[in-house]
Structure formats: structure tokens, C-alpha cells
Amino acid sequence: MAELRFGHAINRALEESMRADERVILLGEDIAAAGGPFGVTRGLLDKFGKLRVRDTPISEASMAAAAVGAALSGARPVLEIMFMDFMTLAMDGIVNQAAKAHYMFGAQGSVPLVVRTPHGGGISAGPQHSQCLEAWFAHVPGLKVVCPSSPADAYGLLKSAIADPDPVIFVENKALYAMKGEVPNEPFSLPLGKAHPLRAGTDVSIVTYGAMVHQAARAADQLASQGVSAEIIDLRSLQPWDEGAVLESLAKTHRLVIAHEAVEAFGVGAEVAARMADIGFDELDAPIVRVGAPFVPVPFAPSLEKIYRPDAEQIIQAVQRVMA
């Protein structure tokens, strides 16, 4: 095992994938010499050259169009969008072209494209650089959406995303880039669409993903001291998501709390809650409770951002509601 930071684990997955397959190329703003805004691709230009690690103009629409064209032409591009908020400028290429090409051309071709992009707050980046927009893309047929919570998951899921024949939106919480964790020294991959039962419990299921996994773990520790046994399911993949793992957990605990940093309204949690209310209704002993951000833009002021972002205390309060 090696202890790696979250960002370094992504870098290692990119390097190994590029060494294994010369079709893998990197595109993005300032990703070559600077390594991108968070230094994730640092050093790859020296190892693979400017033909495979390409700085692009500051035009997300053009970057997405070029990446889709490259994928359709036989390359396996990994496109970095500097902040998830800027995905708004790349929506045509990703949503109208990449997501639909396989279907529109009768499955005669694939679009092996990965779009890496950071979401979330915690660094006082303001309302245009802190949004969690993963639910937008999970709503689009043809796209896969992944959101890892640890260095090992980031490495293993990115290896699978790059090898996948379909377009994958790979969401990285920027507050996790400096997080350290153990990653096996030998290459490995993790399957897309499979959740990770992170912690066993008997009283309540907490379903979450990304950075909120760590808030859920803190909440579970505190709940344990109160005599409440909380099970944590890390979704890892948001589209497709592992309904079976969530239903299996619910069948054991009979109570469900869903937590994410994104705005609560119309979020991933709403879909999970709706499906469990449908296929898992007979297992429920209490209403499903969601934990998410309020329906306002992300504040810039650190004091307001701290209040805005969901935390362990809110998860504890949600658990207390379903246990009442």
C-alpha cells in the first residue's frame, strides 16, 4: 500500500492509463505546465509530451467539441473542466453530442470520453466556482456519473472510467484534493455502478457520496456514542447507481437518510428517496429524510459558506428524526 493524496491518486491513474494505451490523451486549460488549477496533471507533460497533454484555449464549448470529435475518431480523451460551474459552457458537446451519438448512430460507434471536473465548496470560491451540479448530468440518458470519496476510489474509478466505451462525468470534490489515504501499489480498477458499504449498522442507513461520506462517518461515530448503529452506503456512482445495495441496507435497518452537498431540491437524494419509496416501501418504518444544501447560491463569505454546507450535525439531526 502507498499513502497518496486524492489528487496524486488521480494523477497516477492518468499516468498508468496513458502508458497502457497511447490513445489516451489529456485536454484542458493550463493542464500541461501548470497541472491545472489544483495541480492534478502536474508532471504528465514531461512524461508524455505536448501531443498527448494539450493546453486548450479558454473556451469550454470548443474543448468539449474537440474532445467529442477526438473520441468519435478513435482517441480516448480525458477532458478537464476547471470548475464544474463551467460545465454550463460545455453542455452542447456533452449533453447533445457525446451522450447521444451511440444511440443516434445505431450503436455503430462509441464515445470513450471522460470529463473530469471539481465541484463543491470549502475554499470560499464563491457562487460561480462552488456548485454541485452532478444531478444535471445524471438526468441525461447516455452519460455515466461518478463521484469518489477517497484516494483509492478516485484511482480505481478513474481507471474504469477511462476504459469505459461511454462518456463518463468524473466529479471530484475540491475539498478532498489534499486528503491522504492508502492506495494499493498494484494497478486495480473499481466497477462503475457499484456502491461501497462503508460501515455496517442496524438502526439507520445513511446513503451519501463524495465529500459528504466523511461527514457521515463523523455523524456515525457520534451516533454510536448515543447507542444508534448507523450503516453508511457510499454510492460512488450516481448514474448508474446501485439500487440493490441501498435496498439491501434499507431492508436491514428500515430507516433511510440521504445526504449530499448539492442543493437538496431536485438532487440525487430526491431520486434515491423516490425509488426507495417505490421498491422499498414495505421496508420503511419511518419517512425518508434528505440532507442537502439550502436553495440559494453558494455564499462567498467563509462564515456563510460554513453554514450553507451540510455537515455531520445535520446528518445527526436527520437520523434523530427518523429514529423518533
Sequence and secondary structure as in RCSB ss.txt:
>XXXX:A:sequence
MAELRFGHAINRALEESMRADERVILLGEDIAAAGGPFGVTRGLLDKFGKLRVRDTPISEASMAAAAVGAALSGA
RPVLEIMFMDFMTLAMDGIVNQAAKAHYMFGAQGSVPLVVRTPHGGGISAGPQHSQCLEAWFAHVPGLKVVCPSS
PADAYGLLKSAIADPDPVIFVENKALYAMKGEVPNEPFSLPLGKAHPLRAGTDVSIVTYGAMVHQAARAADQLAS
QGVSAEIIDLRSLQPWDEGAVLESLAKTHRLVIAHEAVEAFGVGAEVAARMADIGFDELDAPIVRVGAPFVPVPF
APSLEKIYRPDAEQIIQAVQRVMA
>XXXX:A:secstr
 EEEEHHHHHHHHHHHHHHH TTEEEEETT SSS TTTTTTTTHHHHH TTTEEE  S HHHHHHHHHHHHHTT 
EEEEE SSGGGGGGGHIIIIIIITTHHHHTTTS     EEEEEE  SS   TTS    HHHHHTSTT EEE   S
HHHHHHHHHHHHH SS EEEEEEGGGTT EEEE SS     TT  EEEE  SSEEEEE TTHHHHHHHHHHHHHH
TT  EEEEE  EEES  HHHHHHHHHHH  EEEEEEEESTTSHHHHHHHHHHHHTGGG SS  EEEEE SS   S
SHHHHHHHS  HHHHHHHHHHHH 
